[in-house]
Amino acid sequence: MVTSPASAEPMYSVQVNMSGCAYDIRVNDGPLYENVQGFPLVVELPANRWIRNGANEISFHLTPPLGATRMDKDCHCTAVVYVRERSEDREARREVAKLEYPGPSPVTRQGNAVIATGSFVADVPYPVFRWFTSGEIAYGEETRLQLVKEVESFHALLEAKNLDALAARVLERDKEDAAALYRSLGEQVGFSRRDYSQFFDEAAYTLRPARTATAKLRIFGNGRLARLDLSNGQSPVYYLTADRQTAGYVGMVFCLNGDGKWMVIR
């Protein structure tokens, strides 16, 4: 097992360059970033919240863009995993691994999806996240309906502007995020409360009804993470801005706790 000095605060990131397909980028099968429209993308994404000490996996799940029947013949996707110390500037980052498609990495196919995978070793000081060892989630309508209830109850708390109850619902997530991002729990809870409270300005944001009826169940984390998605890959809980042109989505990824109950973990 890889270990880290107590003083180390490594920050891992994944820089991606995607074109010619719809893409679902995962770390340890956790949903790092997704775009079903297949818009070209160049961005660097923070990854600590999906990483464990030791062996890790990065993968692409590539499909034709929404409305297309095949991927572009010039489809090309690259992900580079970097690490730097938290105290260092971005320019000090070091390459840990690289995944390319087309490229030398192993590729499998599931229906119309191409899955390319790569591996890397991380050196992090925080404990293994709960979802790596939580219960496996059954795929099916019963699970989807259970998550519908969870999402709708979360929506009701947003509608009631019940910030204390919202903070309680995501406390386990905040504990893991605090560890992964080297913050105190108080700091992390403060960030979460700020994120939710920004939507409570009714002049700027309008909470829309939860679109759970048509949301589909998605399973991640090698069977241990679940969420509900709209057809655009976004959460069924969202706000519209005052101009009615932009949506702010409230994402929720769930796992099972030791008692078989659902909890928001990402």
N, C-alpha and C positions, 0 to 999 in steps of 0.2 A: 504494500500500500504506500502511495506517495504521501509524504507529510510536508507541512509548511512550517517555517519558523513562526513563533508566536507573533512577531512583529509584522509579518508579511500581510499585505492587503492587495492581492492580485486582482486586477479588473480584466475580465475576458470580454472580447467583443468579436463579432462576425461581420466582416465587410463583404457585401454581396453586390454582384453585377449580373442582373437578370434581363434576358430579352428573348422574344420569340415564343413565349409560352406562358400559361398560368403557372404559378409556383406556390408551393407550400414548403417553407424552410423550417426544419426542426433540429433541435439539439436534444439528444437522448429521447427522441420522439416527442418532445414537448414543443408546442406550437410557437416558434419564434416570430415568424412573419408569414403572411399569406396574401396573395392577390389573385382573385379568380378571373379578373379582366385581362391579365397578362400585360399590364403596362410596364414598359422598360423601367428598371430601377437600379440606382446606384446609391447605396446607403451603408452606414456602419451601425450595427445593432448591438446594444449591450446584452450580454449573455449569462452573467453570473447567476441569475435566478433559475437557470436550467441546468447548471453544471454541478457535478459531484467531484470529490477528490478521487484521483486515479483515472481509470479508463472512461472515455466519453465517446459519443457518436454524433456526427453531424450528417444530415441527409436532405436531399431535395426530393419532393414529390411533384413531378412535372406533368401537366396535362394540357390539352388544347385550350386556348382562351375561351371564355364564355361565348357561346354561339358558333364556335369553329369546330371542325371535325378532326383536325390534325394540328400538330405543332408546326410552326414555321420551319422550313428546311434550314434556315440559318440560326435556329435556336442555340443559344450559348449561355451557360450559367456558371458563375464562379463564386465561391465563398472562401474567404481567407480568415482563419481564426487567429486572433492576436491576443497578446497579454502585455500588460504593463502594471507597474505598481500604482496604487491609487494616488500617491504623491507625485508621480511622474507626469510630464506633459505627454500628449498624444504622440508626439514625434519619437518618443522613447519606446513605443510598443515594439514587440518582437513577434515574428510569425511563428505560429505553433503548428498549423496544418493548413492544407489547401484542398478543396474539393472542386472539380470541374466536370461539366457535362457539355459536350462529349469530352471524354478523357479516360484516364486509366483506372478510375475508381470502379468498384463493383456496381453493376446495374441489374435490377430486376424489374419485372413488369407485372402490374395488377390491373387488368382491364386495359383502359386507355392511358393509365398512369405509368410513367417511367420513374423509378426510384433509384437514385444514386446515393451511395453512402461512403463515408470516410470516418476515420477514427483519430483521436488525439488524447493525450494525457494531460490532465489538469492538476495543478498543485494549489489547493484551496484549504483554508483553515477552518471553515465552518462545517457544522454537522451535515450528514446526509439528509436531504429533504424528505419529508414525510411520504410524499407520493411515490418515491422509489420503492417503498416496501408496503404501501397500503394495499387494500383488497382489490382484486381484479373486478372490473366492471362488465356486467353482461350487456351485450349490444341487443337492443330490441325495444319494442314499444313501451314495455313496462318501465324500463329505465328512462326513456324519453319523457313519459308522463310524470315520473318522479322529479325530473329536472325542471319540467314545466312548473310544478308547484314551487320548487325552490326559487326559480327565476321570478315568478309572479309575486312571491312574498317579498323578494328583494325590491321589486318594482314598487310594491305598496309602501315600503319604508322610504323610498325616494319620493314618492308622491306625498307622503306625510312629512317630509323633510326631517325625519327622525335620525339625526346625525349620530347620536349615542348608540342606537340600535344598529345602524349601518357599521359603525366602528367595531361593535361586538361581533357582527357577522364575518368580518374579514380579519379578526385578530390573529388567527393562526397564520393567515397569509402574511400579515404584517410582521409576525415573529420571524418567519423565514426570510422575508425581504430585508429586514433589519440586519440579520446575520450576513446575508449575501452581499449587502451593499455597505457593510461596516458602519451602520448607524445604530444609535440607541433605539430601543423600542419606542420610547416617547417621541423621538424624531420621526420615526416611520409612521406611527399613528397620526402624528400631526400632518404629514404629507397626504395620507389617505383622507383625513377629514377635510383638508383643503380641496382635494380633488373632487369630492362629492359636493361640498358646499358651494363650489363655483357654479354648479347647475341650478342652485336655488334662487338665482336672480331671475324672476319671472319676466322681467323686461327683456332679458337677453336670451333666455332658453325656455322652451316648452317641452315638457315631458310627454312623449307620445305613448299611446297604449302599447303594452308589451305584445309583440307579434309572435307569440308562442305557438299559435295554432298551426302555422306553416313552417316553424323552425325545425330543422333536422338535427338528430343526434350525431355528434362526432366523438370518436374515441381516440385518445392520444396516450402518450406515456407508456407505450407497450401494454395497453389495456388498463391503465390505472388513473387516467385523467379523462374527463368528459366535459363537453360543453354543448350548448345549443347554438346553431348558426342559421342566419337567414341565407337566401340564395346568393347574396353578395359576399358571403363569408364573414359577415359582421354579427354582433350581438343583437338579439331581438329586443333589447332594452336600449332606448336611445332618446336623445333630445334633438330638437331642431332649433337653430339660431333664429333670431328675430326676423331675418330676411327670408327665412324658410328655405334657404338654399344649402345649408351645411348641417350635417348631423354630427352629434357627439355621442359615440357609442360607449356603453358601460359594459366592459367585458367581464366575464366570470368563467373561470375554469374550476371544476369541482373534482374532489377525490372523496373516498370513503374514509371515515375515521375508524378507530378500533371497534366501535359499536355498530358499524355498518350504516352510520348516518352520513349524510352529505355535508361537506364543508367547502367553502370557497377557499381555494389554495393558490390561485393565481388570478 
